[in-house]
Amino acid sequence: MRRALLLPLPLLWACASASGPAQGPASGPADGPHAHGDHGHGDHGRHMEHAFDDPEAWAKRFDDPARDAWQKPEEVVALMALSPGQTAADIGAGTGYFLPHLSRAVGPEGKVLGLDIEPKLVEYMNARAAKEGLANVEAKQVATDDPGFSPASVDRVLIVDTWHHIDRRGEYAQKIRAGLRPGGALFVVDFTLDSPHGPPAEFRLSAESVRDTLLAAGFEAEVLEETLPNQYVVRGRRPLED
């Protein structure tokens, strides 16, 4: 996970609401919210900082309606198999692109957490939730190395276009598993190795490597079938007997 001693804030801890061809087919890695550089390998990684002191400006990109065509948020949320009354968390939620979709899926009796390390993005998400009448949504600032879940308190966790940015992914996955209720699940959505968009190729992770990290962290993990053009979805489920 990114650490303050390696990289000062502010930065977008997760490009969950931004990375990808938001501006059309010509967009490439350099167009994303991060300057992708100085990454490590394996379960450790660093990247260059990026300020997010103007969320309104970034929202024009993160929430561009054209993103729906390649991100397919309705399909992603459908794969999560959410039920009314459940609690879902979007880690690295950015400006809250997925929050309305998650809000509808869990219903008025459920709860959605929009988590990010950047305080101005958290402020923006809370204002967005109030403006759009998403009464079951709450945004919170979290640490770079911990999602901050209480034990067995969350039913579903979503991490979109973000997993490749996390250092010590195995340790972080264990913290997520501890925060999930038995039978709860983590969904990692990230760019394929051959995607024309996303981070530089040497910093990408295969779906199989993500699955293996989750298996090692104690999840029941598998790569799911989906129709996203440039991404994969890996599900890690906390065993019922855990």
Secondary structure by P-SEA (a helix, b strand, c coil): ccccccccccccccccccccccccccccccccccccccccccccbbbbbbbcccaaaaaaaccccccccccaaaaaaaaacccccbbbbbcccccccaaaaaaaaacccbbbbbccccaaaaaaaaaaaaaaccccbbbbbbcccccccccccccbbbbccccccccaaaaaaaaaaaacccccbbbbbbbcccccccccccccccaaaaaaaaaaaccbbbbbbbccccbbbbbbbccccc
